[in-house]
Amino acid sequence: MPQDFNSRHWFPLFEKTAAKYYERADRRIVSFRAASIPEIEAAYPVRVQAIKDVVFDTPAGNRIDRHKVLALYVQLYLEKPLFWLNTHGAKPNPSPNAMMINEIFCLDVMRMVLTKWTGKRLDAATFEEYKYPLLKLLEYYRNHSEYHKRNLFFTFNFAHLIYFIEREFFR
């Protein structure tokens, strides 16, 4: 049965998940940037309000849909990454999982929220061919987020992509 989607209650779970990611990470390459957590939580209500201002004539009492909230979570975690990579002198070459730890974390955030929200699980086998292109899209966003965070167009488009992922790959 789908769960109530309280958008603020997810942050402690995301923080715990990030800590687990860091425990398993190659610490010769990956550092944890704890300062991002309060920055993300402080930016969240401001950005939610910006979305509401675009969507509703009177935004104060209205809630934006879950796909936009989830898109915003991912955007914030990419704009203020929790994991910092230091690949200088890394031998052998870092694994793709180490290099894309922020993007993989965001994909896991999407999976966790959509699973709890829908009561369904990601069908990893059918999603496999879309996984790498999605991770590359997230990487592109992380590397160019200064432009996109001023442009709500990306939030709306990304929300539609999340809806597609939910509809096609959660069973």
C-alpha positions in Angstrom: 0.0 0.0 0.0 1.4 3.4 -0.9 2.7 5.5 1.9 2.0 9.2 2.7 4.7 11.3 1.0 5.9 13.7 3.7 8.7 15.4 1.7 10.8 16.5 4.7 10.9 13.1 6.6 13.2 11.6 4.0 16.3 13.6 4.8 17.4 11.5 7.8 17.0 8.3 5.7 19.1 9.8 2.9 21.8 10.8 5.5 21.9 7.2 6.8 22.1 5.8 3.3 24.9 8.3 2.4 26.8 7.1 5.5 26.5 3.5 4.4 27.7 4.5 0.9 30.8 6.1 2.5 31.5 3.1 4.7 31.7 0.9 1.5 33.6 3.5 -0.6 37.2 3.5 -1.5 38.4 6.1 0.9 41.6 6.6 -1.0 39.5 8.2 -3.7 36.2 9.2 -2.0 35.7 11.7 0.8 32.5 12.6 2.6 31.4 16.2 2.6 29.1 16.4 5.7 28.7 20.2 5.2 26.5 19.4 2.2 23.8 18.0 4.4 22.7 21.2 6.2 23.1 23.1 2.9 20.7 20.7 1.1 18.2 20.9 3.9 18.3 24.7 4.0 18.0 25.0 0.2 15.1 22.5 0.0 12.2 24.8 1.2 13.4 27.7 -0.9 13.5 25.5 -4.0 10.1 23.9 -3.2 8.6 27.4 -2.9 10.1 28.4 -6.3 8.4 25.4 -7.9 5.1 26.2 -6.2 5.3 29.8 -7.4 5.5 28.5 -10.9 2.8 25.8 -10.6 0.1 27.5 -8.5 -1.6 30.9 -8.6 -1.7 30.8 -4.7 1.1 28.5 -3.7 1.0 28.8 0.1 -1.3 25.9 0.9 -0.7 23.7 -2.1 1.6 20.7 -2.4 3.5 19.9 -5.5 3.4 16.4 -6.8 5.8 13.7 -5.7 7.7 13.5 -8.9 8.7 17.1 -8.7 9.7 16.7 -5.0 11.8 13.6 -5.9 13.4 15.5 -8.9 14.3 18.3 -6.5 15.9 15.8 -4.0 18.1 14.5 -6.7 18.9 17.9 -8.0 20.0 19.1 -4.6 22.2 16.1 -3.9 23.9 16.6 -7.3 24.3 20.4 -6.8 25.8 19.9 -3.4 27.4 16.5 -3.7 28.0 14.5 -0.5 30.9 12.7 -2.0 34.1 14.3 -3.2 36.4 12.5 -5.5 40.2 12.7 -5.4 41.5 10.7 -8.3 44.9 12.4 -8.5 47.4 9.6 -8.4 44.8 6.9 -8.0 46.2 3.5 -9.0 44.8 1.4 -10.5 42.2 3.5 -12.3 39.2 4.1 -10.0 36.2 1.9 -10.6 33.1 3.4 -12.4 31.2 2.9 -9.1 33.7 5.1 -7.3 33.7 7.7 -10.1 29.9 7.9 -10.2 29.2 7.5 -6.5 27.0 10.7 -6.3 24.9 9.7 -9.3 24.5 6.1 -8.0 23.5 7.5 -4.6 20.9 9.7 -6.3 19.6 6.7 -8.3 19.3 4.8 -5.0 17.4 7.8 -3.5 14.9 7.6 -6.4 14.6 3.8 -5.9 14.0 4.1 -2.1 11.4 6.8 -2.4 9.5 5.2 -5.3 9.5 1.8 -3.6 8.1 3.3 -0.4 5.7 5.5 -2.3 4.3 2.8 -4.7 4.8 -0.4 -2.7 6.5 -1.7 -5.8 10.1 -2.6 -6.5 12.4 -1.6 -9.3 12.7 -4.3 -11.9 16.5 -4.1 -12.3 16.7 -6.4 -15.2 14.3 -4.4 -17.4 15.9 -1.1 -16.2 19.4 -2.2 -16.9 19.6 -0.8 -20.4 18.4 2.6 -19.1 20.6 2.7 -16.0 23.9 3.9 -17.6 22.3 6.6 -19.7 20.4 7.9 -16.6 23.6 7.9 -14.6 25.3 9.9 -17.4 22.4 12.4 -17.4 22.8 12.8 -13.6 26.6 13.3 -14.1 26.0 15.9 -16.7 23.6 17.7 -14.4 26.1 17.6 -11.5 28.8 19.1 -13.7 26.5 21.8 -15.1 24.0 22.4 -12.2 24.8 26.1 -11.9 22.8 26.7 -15.1 20.0 24.3 -14.3 19.3 25.3 -10.8 18.2 28.7 -12.0 16.0 27.0 -14.6 12.9 25.2 -13.3 12.5 23.7 -16.8 15.0 20.9 -15.8 13.0 20.1 -12.6 9.8 19.7 -14.6 11.5 17.6 -17.3 13.3 15.4 -14.7 10.0 14.9 -12.9 8.5 13.5 -16.1 11.5 11.2 -16.4 11.0 9.9 -12.9 7.3 9.3 -13.7 8.4 7.3 -16.8 10.8 5.2 -14.6 8.1 4.6 -12.1 5.5 3.6 -14.7 7.8 1.4 -16.8 10.2 -0.2 -14.3 8.4 -0.6 -11.0 6.4 -3.8 -10.5 
